[in-house]
Amino acid sequence: MDVQPFEIFGNSHIATLLTIIAIAFILPISLKDRESEKILIAKFLGISTIILELIKPFIWHYSMDFPWARLIPIHMCNLSTIFIGIFLLTKKRIFFEVSFFWGIGGGLNALLTPDVPKNFPDPQYVLFFVGHGLLIVAIVFASLGLKNRPTLSSVRNGIYFSLAVLPIIYLVNILIGPPANYWYLGVKPVGESLLDFFPDPPFHIPLLIILGIVVFYLIYSPFWVYDKFKKVNAE
């Protein structure tokens, strides 16, 4: 079968996004008052997200001949998926906070501007969207199904954690060398993305940090507005 080059917001891309959105919101809504089933789904999602991130490198390498240097699961979306899985299994709050902001900020951007060369049903396309789609489904379930939400301190925790990890990721890229490009600190993504408007690496990193901080606060802003509105009404 002749697979067409990936087309951003083409039919396959839009259909995939709508499918992910539908699953993410229908799942927690359908289990609204079924607490025991929520616990089972949380464990299933938690185990699934972690296992997927652990086996994906082998799938990429052995079925699509990707070099091991590119397959360590330390991209922001990889870590977000592992962290939300840990949260769903342990309920450790810090894992939800980091995963929420990384997953919503990085995961949504990845879904909207995916780094894939070909359309569905290319294996790279399928694996990319299954992984990122599962991340969004798990975060929405943790938020709506299990009634978790970020706070202002969550924003700070997410920023501090990101700033602490970023130099480690940069060092990993240097130590491994090309084609290692974790967090896209070395080379811009192949597909169209916001980074196309940034200076060439590594001069884009300060702007990435600023953008990340802005995105974290933007993600939190609806919760801030809600809290303010609730406080005013209470008075």
GIQUI-V421408 format. One record per residue. N is the residue number from 1. RES is the residue in one letter. PHI is phi in radians with two decimals (999 if undefined). Layout:
# GIQUI-V421408
n=N res=RES phi=PHI
n=N res=RES phi=PHI
This chain:
# GIQUI-V421408
n=1 res=M phi=999
n=2 res=D phi=-1.45
n=3 res=V phi=-1.56
n=4 res=Q phi=-1.35
n=5 res=P phi=-1.03
n=6 res=F phi=-1.09
n=7 res=E phi=-2.10
n=8 res=I phi=-1.08
n=9 res=F phi=1.05
n=10 res=G phi=-1.33
n=11 res=N phi=-1.01
n=12 res=S phi=-1.13
n=13 res=H phi=-1.11
n=14 res=I phi=-1.11
n=15 res=A phi=-1.08
n=16 res=T phi=-1.15
n=17 res=L phi=-1.08
n=18 res=L phi=-1.12
n=19 res=T phi=-1.13
n=20 res=I phi=-1.10
n=21 res=I phi=-1.08
n=22 res=A phi=-1.08
n=23 res=I phi=-1.11
n=24 res=A phi=-1.04
n=25 res=F phi=-1.68
n=26 res=I phi=-1.18
n=27 res=L phi=-1.03
n=28 res=P phi=-1.20
n=29 res=I phi=-1.16
n=30 res=S phi=-1.21
n=31 res=L phi=-1.91
n=32 res=K phi=-0.85
n=33 res=D phi=-2.00
n=34 res=R phi=-2.00
n=35 res=E phi=-1.13
n=36 res=S phi=-1.13
n=37 res=E phi=-1.24
n=38 res=K phi=-1.06
n=39 res=I phi=-1.10
n=40 res=L phi=-1.13
n=41 res=I phi=-1.13
n=42 res=A phi=-1.05
n=43 res=K phi=-1.16
n=44 res=F phi=-1.09
n=45 res=L phi=-1.14
n=46 res=G phi=-1.07
n=47 res=I phi=-1.16
n=48 res=S phi=-1.11
n=49 res=T phi=-1.13
n=50 res=I phi=-1.18
n=51 res=I phi=-1.09
n=52 res=L phi=-1.03
n=53 res=E phi=-1.18
n=54 res=L phi=-1.38
n=55 res=I phi=-1.67
n=56 res=K phi=-0.98
n=57 res=P phi=-0.99
n=58 res=F phi=-1.24
n=59 res=I phi=-1.15
n=60 res=W phi=-1.02
n=61 res=H phi=-1.28
n=62 res=Y phi=-1.46
n=63 res=S phi=-1.75
n=64 res=M phi=-2.18
n=65 res=D phi=1.04
n=66 res=F phi=-1.35
n=67 res=P phi=-1.21
n=68 res=W phi=-1.04
n=69 res=A phi=-1.06
n=70 res=R phi=-1.70
n=71 res=L phi=-1.97
n=72 res=I phi=-1.16
n=73 res=P phi=-1.34
n=74 res=I phi=-2.16
n=75 res=H phi=-1.07
n=76 res=M phi=-0.98
n=77 res=C phi=-1.24
n=78 res=N phi=-1.06
n=79 res=L phi=-1.14
n=80 res=S phi=-1.04
n=81 res=T phi=-1.14
n=82 res=I phi=-1.13
n=83 res=F phi=-1.14
n=84 res=I phi=-1.20
n=85 res=G phi=-1.14
n=86 res=I phi=-1.09
n=87 res=F phi=-1.06
n=88 res=L phi=-1.10
n=89 res=L phi=-1.63
n=90 res=T phi=-2.05
n=91 res=K phi=1.14
n=92 res=K phi=-1.29
n=93 res=R phi=-1.04
n=94 res=I phi=-1.03
n=95 res=F phi=-1.21
n=96 res=F phi=-1.20
n=97 res=E phi=-1.06
n=98 res=V phi=-1.16
n=99 res=S phi=-1.12
n=100 res=F phi=-1.05
n=101 res=F phi=-1.32
n=102 res=W phi=-1.14
n=103 res=G phi=-1.21
n=104 res=I phi=-1.21
n=105 res=G phi=-1.22
n=106 res=G phi=-1.40
n=107 res=G phi=-1.13
n=108 res=L phi=-1.14
n=109 res=N phi=-1.09
n=110 res=A phi=-1.12
n=111 res=L phi=-1.19
n=112 res=L phi=-1.36
n=113 res=T phi=-2.26
n=114 res=P phi=-1.19
n=115 res=D phi=-1.60
n=116 res=V phi=-2.26
n=117 res=P phi=-1.50
n=118 res=K phi=-2.26
n=119 res=N phi=-1.43
n=120 res=F phi=-1.03
n=121 res=P phi=-1.79
n=122 res=D phi=-0.99
n=123 res=P phi=-0.96
n=124 res=Q phi=-1.14
n=125 res=Y phi=-1.08
n=126 res=V phi=-1.07
n=127 res=L phi=-1.16
n=128 res=F phi=-1.07
n=129 res=F phi=-1.35
n=130 res=V phi=-1.12
n=131 res=G phi=-1.12
n=132 res=H phi=-1.26
n=133 res=G phi=-1.15
n=134 res=L phi=-1.10
n=135 res=L phi=-1.02
n=136 res=I phi=-1.13
n=137 res=V phi=-1.03
n=138 res=A phi=-1.17
n=139 res=I phi=-1.15
n=140 res=V phi=-1.12
n=141 res=F phi=-1.15
n=142 res=A phi=-1.10
n=143 res=S phi=-1.40
n=144 res=L phi=-1.50
n=145 res=G phi=-1.22
n=146 res=L phi=-1.81
n=147 res=K phi=1.01
n=148 res=N phi=-1.98
n=149 res=R phi=-2.66
n=150 res=P phi=-1.35
n=151 res=T phi=-2.09
n=152 res=L phi=-1.11
n=153 res=S phi=-1.18
n=154 res=S phi=-1.11
n=155 res=V phi=-1.07
n=156 res=R phi=-1.11
n=157 res=N phi=-1.05
n=158 res=G phi=-1.13
n=159 res=I phi=-1.17
n=160 res=Y phi=-1.07
n=161 res=F phi=-1.11
n=162 res=S phi=-1.09
n=163 res=L phi=-1.15
n=164 res=A phi=-1.28
n=165 res=V phi=-1.45
n=166 res=L phi=-0.93
n=167 res=P phi=-1.10
n=168 res=I phi=-1.16
n=169 res=I phi=-1.13
n=170 res=Y phi=-1.09
n=171 res=L phi=-1.15
n=172 res=V phi=-1.05
n=173 res=N phi=-1.02
n=174 res=I phi=-1.18
n=175 res=L phi=-1.14
n=176 res=I phi=-1.36
n=177 res=G phi=1.43
n=178 res=P phi=-0.99
n=179 res=P phi=-1.64
n=180 res=A phi=-1.04
n=181 res=N phi=-2.66
n=182 res=Y phi=-1.21
n=183 res=W phi=1.08
n=184 res=Y phi=0.93
n=185 res=L phi=-1.46
n=186 res=G phi=-1.82
n=187 res=V phi=-2.44
n=188 res=K phi=-1.20
n=189 res=P phi=-1.02
n=190 res=V phi=-1.16
n=191 res=G phi=-1.37
n=192 res=E phi=-1.15
n=193 res=S phi=-2.77
n=194 res=L phi=-1.10
n=195 res=L phi=-1.15
n=196 res=D phi=-1.08
n=197 res=F phi=-1.64
n=198 res=F phi=-1.67
n=199 res=P phi=-1.07
n=200 res=D phi=-1.16
n=201 res=P phi=-1.03
n=202 res=P phi=-1.57
n=203 res=F phi=-1.27
n=204 res=H phi=-1.47
n=205 res=I phi=-1.11
n=206 res=P phi=-1.00
n=207 res=L phi=-1.19
n=208 res=L phi=-1.09
n=209 res=I phi=-1.11
n=210 res=I phi=-1.07
n=211 res=L phi=-1.06
n=212 res=G phi=-1.07
n=213 res=I phi=-1.10
n=214 res=V phi=-1.08
n=215 res=V phi=-1.11
n=216 res=F phi=-1.01
n=217 res=Y phi=-1.23
n=218 res=L phi=-1.12
n=219 res=I phi=-1.09
n=220 res=Y phi=-1.36
n=221 res=S phi=-0.95
n=222 res=P phi=-1.07
n=223 res=F phi=-1.20
n=224 res=W phi=-1.10
n=225 res=V phi=-1.09
n=226 res=Y phi=-1.05
n=227 res=D phi=-1.12
n=228 res=K phi=-1.10
n=229 res=F phi=-1.12
n=230 res=K phi=-1.14
n=231 res=K phi=-1.15
n=232 res=V phi=-1.10
n=233 res=N phi=-1.14
n=234 res=A phi=-1.19
n=235 res=E phi=-1.39
